[in-house]
């Protein structure tokens, strides 16, 4: 599997929030703010534009050495040689995608609030699992709701990165990381803000606080005693 980290801020593009003539520049601002994964999501624009934008993001992500994931479109993913694909329940199956794309490609699966679905997807070759919506989402107001407790149950049972999505803000995201989420997927909280770099930075700081807290804990913990 690719050596990319799937831990941290997972930024998902939205063509309604990002002007086409500033598309790459605005996504780059999210990366400068701390985004560790970019997902290109565009289900409605014409194919030529989608190829152009995805190719531009492919070059951008290569420059910053972070993965580019394509939402839903296997053909587009292969055309631009993206690092991975993200699939929902109405898209191609993980088995089909893995057979088509091989073992080196990242395959993410939306599992909503279903742990059994996540376990099956992982058994069939998924690289990571996404749960949500954890909070009301302006992007998908009718999305299925998932509880924070789902993360605490899933974390010890799933040997893969877990992505949380849905209405996540810098204020409510910390509890999801504490419950077991490796990544927080965000659309409006980044690209719907006036200062993209600052917005992304507020999310990225959540993992910095976790890492700093763990470092302090190790430094203050007494050394283990040898039993003789």
C-alpha positions as CSV (number, residue, x, y, z in Angstrom):
1,X,0.0,0.0,0.0
2,X,1.1,3.6,-0.5
3,X,3.3,5.1,2.3
4,X,1.1,8.2,2.6
5,X,-0.3,9.1,6.0
6,X,-4.0,9.1,6.3
7,X,-3.9,10.9,9.6
8,X,-4.9,14.5,9.9
9,X,-7.2,16.9,8.1
10,X,-8.9,15.4,5.0
11,X,-10.1,18.3,2.8
12,X,-12.9,17.6,0.3
13,X,-13.4,20.0,-2.6
14,X,-16.8,21.5,-3.6
15,X,-17.2,23.2,-6.9
16,X,-20.0,25.3,-5.5
17,X,-17.7,26.8,-2.9
18,X,-14.5,27.1,-5.0
19,X,-14.5,29.3,-8.0
20,X,-13.3,27.5,-11.1
21,X,-10.8,30.2,-11.9
22,X,-9.2,29.9,-8.5
23,X,-9.6,26.2,-8.0
24,X,-6.0,25.1,-7.6
25,X,-4.9,28.2,-5.6
26,X,-7.7,27.7,-3.1
27,X,-7.0,24.0,-2.6
28,X,-3.3,24.9,-2.1
29,X,-4.3,27.3,0.7
30,X,-6.0,24.3,2.5
31,X,-2.7,22.3,2.1
32,X,-0.7,25.3,3.4
33,X,-3.1,25.4,6.4
34,X,-2.4,21.7,7.2
35,X,-4.6,19.5,5.0
36,X,-2.9,16.0,4.7
37,X,-5.3,14.5,2.2
38,X,-7.2,16.1,-0.7
39,X,-10.4,14.5,-2.2
40,X,-11.7,15.8,-5.5
41,X,-15.5,15.7,-5.4
42,X,-17.4,16.9,-8.4
43,X,-20.4,15.0,-9.6
44,X,-22.1,17.5,-11.9
45,X,-19.7,19.5,-14.0
46,X,-18.7,18.5,-17.5
47,X,-16.1,15.7,-17.8
48,X,-13.5,17.9,-19.6
49,X,-13.5,20.4,-16.7
50,X,-13.3,17.6,-14.2
51,X,-10.3,16.1,-15.9
52,X,-8.6,19.4,-16.1
53,X,-9.2,20.2,-12.4
54,X,-8.2,16.7,-11.3
55,X,-5.0,16.8,-13.3
56,X,-4.1,20.1,-11.7
57,X,-4.7,18.7,-8.3
58,X,-2.6,15.6,-9.1
59,X,0.3,18.0,-9.8
60,X,-0.4,20.0,-6.7
61,X,-0.6,17.0,-4.4
62,X,2.6,15.6,-5.9
63,X,4.4,18.8,-5.1
64,X,3.3,18.6,-1.5
65,X,3.7,14.8,-1.3
66,X,0.1,14.2,-0.1
67,X,-2.5,11.8,-1.5
68,X,-5.1,12.8,-4.0
69,X,-8.4,10.8,-3.7
70,X,-11.1,10.9,-6.4
71,X,-14.7,10.7,-5.3
72,X,-16.8,8.0,-7.0
73,X,-15.3,8.1,-10.5
74,X,-13.0,5.2,-11.3
75,X,-12.4,6.3,-14.9
76,X,-11.3,9.8,-13.8
77,X,-9.1,8.3,-11.1
78,X,-7.3,6.2,-13.6
79,X,-7.1,9.0,-16.2
80,X,-5.3,11.4,-13.8
81,X,-3.4,8.6,-12.0
82,X,-4.7,9.7,-8.6
83,X,-3.6,7.9,-5.4
84,X,-7.0,6.6,-4.6
85,X,-10.7,6.4,-4.9
86,X,-13.5,7.0,-2.4
87,X,-16.7,5.0,-2.9
88,X,-20.2,5.2,-1.4
89,X,-23.0,2.6,-1.2
90,X,-24.3,3.5,-4.7
91,X,-20.8,3.4,-6.3
92,X,-18.7,0.4,-7.5
93,X,-18.0,-2.2,-4.9
94,X,-14.7,-2.4,-3.1
95,X,-14.1,-5.8,-4.6
96,X,-14.6,-4.5,-8.2
97,X,-12.4,-1.4,-7.5
98,X,-9.6,-3.5,-6.0
99,X,-9.6,-5.9,-9.0
100,X,-9.5,-3.0,-11.4
101,X,-6.9,-0.8,-9.6
102,X,-4.6,-3.3,-8.0
103,X,-3.1,-3.4,-4.5
104,X,-1.2,-0.1,-4.5
105,X,-4.2,2.2,-4.8
106,X,-6.0,3.7,-1.8
107,X,-9.6,2.7,-1.6
108,X,-11.9,4.5,0.9
109,X,-15.4,3.3,1.7
110,X,-18.3,5.3,3.2
111,X,-19.9,3.1,5.8
112,X,-22.2,5.7,7.3
113,X,-23.2,4.3,10.8
114,X,-22.7,0.6,10.1
115,X,-19.8,-1.2,11.7
116,X,-20.7,-4.5,10.0
117,X,-20.4,-2.8,6.6
118,X,-17.0,-1.4,7.6
119,X,-15.7,-4.8,8.7
120,X,-16.9,-6.3,5.4
121,X,-15.3,-3.5,3.4
122,X,-12.0,-4.0,5.2
123,X,-12.1,-7.7,4.6
124,X,-12.7,-7.1,0.8
125,X,-9.7,-4.8,0.5
126,X,-10.6,-1.3,1.7
127,X,-7.7,0.9,2.7
128,X,-9.7,3.1,5.1
129,X,-13.3,3.5,6.4
130,X,-15.4,6.7,6.7
131,X,-18.2,7.0,9.2
132,X,-20.7,9.9,9.5
133,X,-22.5,12.2,9.6
134,X,-21.5,12.9,13.2
135,X,-23.1,16.4,13.2
136,X,-25.6,18.3,11.1
137,X,-24.0,19.0,7.7
138,X,-24.6,22.0,5.4
139,X,-23.4,19.9,2.5
140,X,-25.6,16.9,3.2
141,X,-28.5,17.9,5.5
142,X,-30.3,14.6,5.0
143,X,-27.3,12.4,5.8
144,X,-27.5,9.4,8.0
145,X,-26.5,10.2,11.6
146,X,-23.6,8.5,13.4
147,X,-22.8,8.6,17.1
148,X,-19.4,9.3,18.7
149,X,-19.8,5.9,20.4
150,X,-19.5,4.2,17.0
151,X,-15.9,5.4,16.8
152,X,-15.1,4.1,20.3
153,X,-16.5,0.7,19.3
154,X,-14.9,0.6,15.8
155,X,-11.4,1.7,16.8
156,X,-10.3,-1.5,18.5
157,X,-12.0,-3.7,15.8
158,X,-10.8,-2.1,12.6
159,X,-7.1,-2.3,11.6
160,X,-7.2,0.6,9.2
161,X,-7.5,4.4,9.3
162,X,-10.9,5.7,10.3
163,X,-12.2,9.0,8.8
164,X,-15.0,10.9,10.4
165,X,-17.2,13.2,8.3
166,X,-20.3,15.4,8.7
167,X,-20.6,18.9,10.2
168,X,-17.2,18.8,11.8
169,X,-15.8,22.0,13.2
170,X,-12.6,22.8,15.1
171,X,-14.8,22.9,18.3
172,X,-16.4,19.5,17.9
173,X,-13.6,17.7,16.1
174,X,-11.4,17.0,19.1
175,X,-13.9,14.5,20.6
176,X,-14.0,12.5,17.4
177,X,-10.2,12.2,17.4
178,X,-10.3,11.2,21.1
179,X,-12.9,8.6,20.3
180,X,-10.7,7.0,17.6
181,X,-10.9,9.0,14.3
182,X,-7.6,9.3,12.5
183,X,-8.8,11.9,10.0
184,X,-11.5,14.5,9.9
185,X,-13.1,15.1,6.5
186,X,-14.2,18.6,6.0
187,X,-15.8,20.6,3.2
188,X,-17.7,23.7,4.2
189,X,-15.5,24.2,7.4
190,X,-12.6,24.9,5.1
191,X,-13.8,26.0,1.6
192,X,-16.8,27.9,2.9
193,X,-14.6,30.2,5.0
194,X,-13.1,33.6,4.0
195,X,-9.5,32.6,5.1
196,X,-8.9,29.1,3.9
197,X,-5.4,28.8,5.4
198,X,-6.5,29.9,8.8
199,X,-9.6,27.7,8.7
200,X,-7.5,24.6,7.8
201,X,-5.0,25.6,10.4
202,X,-7.6,25.5,13.2
203,X,-8.4,21.9,12.3
204,X,-4.7,20.9,12.0
205,X,-4.0,22.1,15.4
206,X,-6.3,19.5,16.9
207,X,-3.7,16.8,16.1
208,X,-0.9,18.9,17.3
209,X,-2.6,19.2,20.7
210,X,-3.1,15.4,20.8
211,X,0.6,14.8,19.9
212,X,1.8,17.4,22.4
213,X,-0.4,15.8,25.1
214,X,1.0,12.4,24.4
215,X,4.6,13.7,24.5
216,X,4.0,15.4,27.9
217,X,2.5,12.1,29.2
218,X,5.5,10.1,28.1
219,X,7.9,12.7,29.6
220,X,6.1,12.7,33.0
221,X,5.4,9.0,33.3
222,X,7.7,7.2,35.7
223,X,10.2,4.8,34.1
224,X,9.1,1.1,34.1
225,X,10.7,-0.9,36.9
226,X,12.5,-4.1,36.0
227,X,11.2,-7.2,37.9
228,X,14.0,-9.5,38.9
